[in-house]
Structure formats: C-alpha cells, structure tokens
Amino acid sequence: MEDTVNAFTDIFTLEGQATGPLHGVSFAAKDIFDVAGHVAACGNPEWGRTHPVAKHHSPVICKLLDAGARLVGKTHTDELAYSLMGVNAHYGTPVNTADPRRVPGGSSSGSAAAVAAGLVDVGLGSDTGGSVRLPASFCGVWGIRTTFGQITLDGTMPFTHSFDTVGWFARSAAMMDRVARSFDCPDGTPPSRLLLPVDVWARAGADAIAAVAPKLAQLEALMGPATPILLSQDGLDNWRETFRICQAFEVWNVHKDWVTALREPDFGPGIKERFEIAPQIDRETFETADAQRAVIQSHIRQTITPDSILVLPSSPGPAPLRTTPESALNEFRMRAFEMLCVAGLSGLPQLSMPAGFVDEGPIGLSIIGAKDQDRQLISIGMALEDRSET
C-alpha cells in the first residue's frame, strides 16, 4: 500500500483470523493503541523515544484481528491526542481528500484521512472531546464515539479518566455496524422520538444548517418530526468551560510525571500552550467543575432516554482551510466544543454521518443516543443509507 495522504506513521501487515464478521476488511489504528513489536509514539517523537516497544496488542486491536480484520499500519495523531485540527508540527498534516485545502480534523487525523482516501476500510481512533466526530465530519466519512466505558481502553495511551472512548471511521453505515458487532456492542432498543436542541443548532453557521437540512428531512421522514428543545438552561458556553476545566486537570494528572521529567518536551504550537495552562487548574476549581459535570450528565441523560435521540450538526461548519489564521481557528474551536461537549459530558454515544457540503467541504449530521444505544444509532444510519440508495 502506498500512503498517498500522509496518514500513516508505520505500514505493516498483521493478518486476522481466517474467518469472522470482518474477514477481508482492512483497518488502520491510531498511534496511541499498543501493537506488539511497535512503539505507540502518540504523535510526539520524544514520547516515542522514552516509551518501550509494546509487548502485547491492546484488547481493541485483538478484537478486530479476532474478527478477521487485517491490520495494515498505525496512523498519525495530534500530539498526545490534545487537539482537534489534525495538524502535527513534527509529522505534518494528513491530506483531507474530500477537500485538500482543508485540515482533516483531529486528533484521530490519520485514521480519518486513510478511510476517506480509500486506503483502508476501517480507521480505529479515540474520542475524548471530538477526536473522531470532528474528523468524520471534516473528511466526509462515518464516525462514532461509543458509550463511555463500553469498550476497554487497556493498552491505549490514557488521556483523561472521565472522557476517553474508542471510536472508528468507515465509508458506510453497514461497515460501521460490522465493527460494532465485532466489539460486541449491545443491541439497545429502537428509539421513536427525535429531539432537536435549538441552542446547539445555533452554534452552526447558516450555510452549515442549510447543507445538513436534506439529511435532517430524511431522518424526520424515518422517525417523525423533530421536537425542538432547549438543551442547556445554563448556556452551552458554561458547559464548554466545565468540560475544558475537567479535561485539562485530568490530562495534567495523567501526563505530569512524563512532562515534568523531560522539563520542556518538544511540543508544537497549541499543544505547548495547553500543557502550560493545564497545571494552573487547582483541585478546588476542578472539584467544582466536576460536580457541575455530574449535574450536567444527569440532566442530559434524563433528556435523552432510550426511546429518543438528539439530532445536531456534527460541526459548526466545514473543516477550516489550512491557511486559516489562529484567531479564526480559536473562534471555530469554541463553537465546536460547545456542540461536541454534549456527548463528552454525558458519556453518551454519538454517530456522525456524511450529510452535505459547504464550499466543497463536507459536513456531517450527528445523532446522540442514550447509554449503550450505539448500535441503534448505527441502525438508523443504515436505514438512511438504504433510503439514499433507492
């Protein structure tokens, strides 16, 4: 295989079992998952230099190999998975083949780019604050953040304690379901109500809303008219700040020993500043935010019951251009986090599906379900996919 889009850190082949639900399927894994005989460099050369070669595969790698899939390499990630744009100062930026002018999104940038380019059938990633959902939207592919805690992250670089999840990309909902079955995701129960959070939709641009409107109409034709709701009485900016504080505090507690030992790791722009800000959050500030997180999680879970799903744009708009100034990127990130933090704070599954284009850049439509409703979300995606093909 020729890596035509700078998606891979390493190309090799590990054959899966001779039979299984993923026999004949190729996959690539984000370079935070352990693969025996390889170092998980996690997007940073110094991390790779200071960590050992893995002795065992992570359980998620084993699951896919046991299901018959073939691993063909490891893919680029933002440094220590701490960004959303997919730009890595050390290894460059994977090409977004849907619109090469634009970033691919991160932190699961290489896995999304490899799937979008047709180099692999499935891209394995992780999602804490949007690291699968945003690249899926940006690259015009399917992507899922699974229910928090449903799939083990043993043998994976930890990022936070409260938000990290396994996710994956594919070019069809049917392939998404094959992977979900291989991970033994529960069946769930069919939802019958569609909820439309008007405050979340207000974070998207008018052109983005217009682009996803036809897919929303297909969803309403399948499930009935969406009921408008106000999701956050406190304001999504407050939810975003709660997520930011909790994530940063946990990231520092996970990585402080390594960062401190190296004194000043060679982080790229953006990552460096985040690791400078994270230790400034004291425990009292974190505990206040963490208590608020619990309140927010309870509210969202009471709103999104097993018989309902939430529908929202996956992103405020298409992927930013590679030439976008940092000030404009920061404004985009803030709006994106206000949309993405809903699933992050609640620990609920979110599926992003290709929905439309804005100035040739893809944008996705997302559905969020109740706990362990991952396969039901994918089933709805398959139903929409079947309607689009007829």
N, C-alpha and C positions, 0 to 999 in steps of 0.2 A: 504493500500500500504506500502510495506517495502522499505525504502530508502537504496538500496544496494550500492550506489555510492557516498554518502555524498553530494548529490545535493541540499537538502532541508534545509532551516532554520526552517520551520514550516510546518506541514502537517495537513490539514483540508479540508473540502468539502463545497463548495458553488455551489449549483445546478443552472444551467442556465435555460432559458425559455424552455418550453416543446416542442417547435418547432423552426426551424430555420436552416440556412445553416450549422451550426456547432453542431447540435443536436447529442449527442452521443460522441462528441470529448472531451477529457480531456486536460487541459492545466495547466501549472505552470507559475508563474510570478516572475521575478527578484525582489529581495527585495529592490527595490527603488520605486515601484509603491504602492500607497495607497490602502489598503484593509480595509474597515470599521471593527473596532474592533481589529486591529493589528497595531503594530508599524513598520514602514519601517526603519530597523536598518542600511541599506546601507553598510553592511559589516564591521561595526565597533561597538563594544559594547558601547562605550561612546556616539556615535551618538544615538543609541537606547535608552540609559538611559536618554538623555537630550532632547528627542523629544516625543511629545504626541502620544497617540493612535489615529489613523485616524478615523474621524467621517463619512467619505464618501469614496466610491470607486473612484479611478481615472477613467476618461472617457474611457480609453482604456480597463480597466477591465470591465466596464459596457457594452462596445460594444461587447465583446466576450461572456459575460453572456447573453446579449440580443439576440445574435445569436444562443444561445442554448448550448454553451460550458459549461463544468463543471470545476471549479477551484479547484485544489486538493492541493495547497500549494504555498509557496514562496521559492525562490531558492537563493543560495549563489551568492555573487558578490564580486569582488575585492573591497577593502575599498574605499568608495565614488566613485566607478567606475573608479579609477585612475590607471589602469594597464591593460596589455594585456595578461598576462600569466595564470591568474586564480588561483594564489597561495595566500591564505589568512593566515596571521600569527596568527589570532585569531581562525579561524574555520577550518583550514586545506584546502586541495585541493580536489575538486571533482574528481572522477575517470574518466579518459578517457577510456571508454570500448573498443574503437577501437584499442587502444594500451596502456594498463595501465602503461607502462614505461614512458609515456609522459604526459606533462601538458595538461589540457583541453582547455586552452586559456581563456581570459577574456576580458572585465570584466563580461560578461554575462555567467560566467562559469557554474553555477548550471543549468541554463535553457538548455544549450547545452548538458551537461552531462546527464540530465534527459531524453531528447529526444533520444540521442544516445543509452542509456540503455533501451529504450522502456518503461520507467516508465510513460511517458505522450505522447500524440500525438503532442502537440504544446508547445514550450517554448517561453514565451514572454521575450524580452530583450530590451536593448537600445544600440545604436551605436553612438559614438562621433568620435573616432579615429580608430575604427576597432573592437569594442566590441561585435559585432555579426558576422561580416565577418570572423574574425580570428578563433574564437571557432568553427564556422561551418566547416571551412577548416580542423582544427585540429581533430575534432571529426567525420568527415565523414558524415555530415548531410547537409541539405539545410538551407541557412540562407540569410536574406535580410536586408539591410539598406535602409529605404524608403527615398523618396524625402524629403529634409529638409522642415519642416513646413506643410507637408501634413496631418499628424496625430497629434492631440494635445498631448502635454506632461503636461497638467494641472494635478495636483495631483501626480506628479512624482518629485523625488529629482532632482533639477536642477544641472547641471554640468558646462555647458557653455551656452552662449546666442546664439552663431552663428553656432554650430555644432551638437547639440544633436538631435537624431532622434529615433523613435520607430523602432524596428525590431523583427523578430521572427525566430524560427527554426522549422523544420519538417523533416520527413524521406522521403517525396515525394514532387515533384513539385505540384502534384494535391492538396495536403493538403495545401501547401503554397498559392495556388490560392483561396481555400475556405476561408482562413483567410483574404486575400486581399479583397475579395468580402464583407466580413463581416465588414471590415473597410471602405467600400465604396471608395476604391482606383479607380481612373478614368481608363477608358479602354485604353486611348492612341491610337496611330496609329502604324500599323505594320512597323518595320524598314526593310530596304532592303540592307544596306551596313554594312560590317564588317570591323572594323579598328583594327589593331594590333600595339600597341605602343612598338616599339623595345627597347626604353630606360627603360620602365617598366619591360619588359621581362628580360632585362639584370640583374635585381636585383635578379632574381630567380636562384637557383643552376641548374647545368646541369641535375642532376637526377630528379629535380622537373619538369623541362621543358619536359623531356622525359616521365614522369609519366602522365602529362596532355595532351600530344600530341594526343592520340587517341580521347579524348573528343573534342579537337580543330578540329580534322579532321571531326568528326560528325557534329560539328557546321558549318564548311565550306561546307559540303555536303548539309546542310539545307539552307544556306544563300549565298553560293558562296565564292570564295577565299577571304581571308582577305587581305586588303590593308595595307602594312607596313607604319607606320608614326613615326616621332619623335615628341612626345607629348610636351616635355618641352625644349624649347630653352635655358632656364636659368639654367637647371640642376635640377634633382629631389632632390638633397641634399638641394638646396635653397628653393624648395617648402616645403620640410620636416621642415626646420628651420622656415619658415613662419608659418606653422601650429603649430609648437611647441610653438612659442612665443605667438601667438594669444590664443591658448588653455590655456596655463599656466596663462596668465594675466587674462583671463576670469574666470578660476577656482578660482583664488585667490579672485577676486572681488565677486564671488558668496559665497564663504565659509569663507572669512577672519573674519567676526564677530564671527562665531562659534569657529574657530581655536584660535582667539585671546582671547576669553572669557575663554577658557579652558587652555590657555597659552601653554601647551605642551600636546596635545592629544596623546593617546597611539596608534600611527601609527606603522605599521610593516615596515620592511626593504623595501626600494624602495619608498613606499608611503611617509614615513617621509622625505626623501631627496627631493622628488618632491615638497612637501609643504614648504620646506626650500628655494628652488630655485625660486618658483613662485613669491613671493613678491619682489624679486630683479629686476623684469622686470618693468621698469618705463613706464609712459604713453607715452612718446615720442617714445620709442622703439616699444611699442605696436602699436601706430598710424601709424608708418612707415610700420610695418608688416601688419597691417590691410588694408592699402592702397594697398600693394602688393597683399594681398589676393583677393581684388576686381578685380585687373588686371588678376590674375591667373584664377579666377572664370569666368570672361568674355571670356578668351581665351579657356578654356575647353568647355564652353557652346557653343561657336562658332564652336568648333571642333566636339562635339557630338551633332548633330542635331537630330530631331525626326525621320529622316529616317536612322539613323545609330546607331550602338552600338560598344562599345570598349570591346575587349576581352583581358584578362590578367590572370596570375596565382593569386589565392587569397592570397598566402603567398610565401615567399622565399623558403620554404621547409616544411617538416612535422613539427609537434609540437616538440619543444626541449624536450629532456629527462629531467625527474625530477632532475637528478644529474648534469645537465649542469652547468659549472662554470659561475659566474656572468659576467665575461668579455666576454664570448661567447654569453651569453644572450643579452648583450648590443649591440653587433655587429648584432645579428639577429634582434633586435628591430629596429635598424636604417634602415636596409634594408626593413623591414616590413612597417615602417612608410612611406618610400619613395614610396611604392606601394599603401598603404591604403589612403594616403593623397589626392589622385586624387579625389575620391568621397567626402572626407571631405571638401576640399577647394571649390569644385564646388557646393556642396549641392545636388548632383545627386544620383539617386538610384543605388545600386549595389547588384546583386544576386550572391551568391557563391553556386556552385553545386558540389557534390562529383565527383571527376574526376580520381583519381588513388592513388597509394601508393608508398612511398619511405621507404625502410627498415621497412615494415609493418605499417608505419604511414600514415594516409590519407593526401591527399592534394586536394584542390578544384580548380576549374576553375571559374573565375568570368566574368560577363558581366555588363557593366555600360551603362545606357541609359540616354536619355535626361530627362528634368524635367517632372515629372508625368508620366513617362513611366514604372512605377513599374510593372503593370500587363502585359505589353508587354514582359518584361524580363522573368516573370514567364511563360508566354505562350510559349516562346522559350524553356524554361526549360522543360515544359510539352511535347513539340514536341520531344525534345531529349530523354526524358524519354520513350516515346512511341516507338521511334526507337530502344532504347536499349532493350526493352522487346520483340521486334519482331524478 
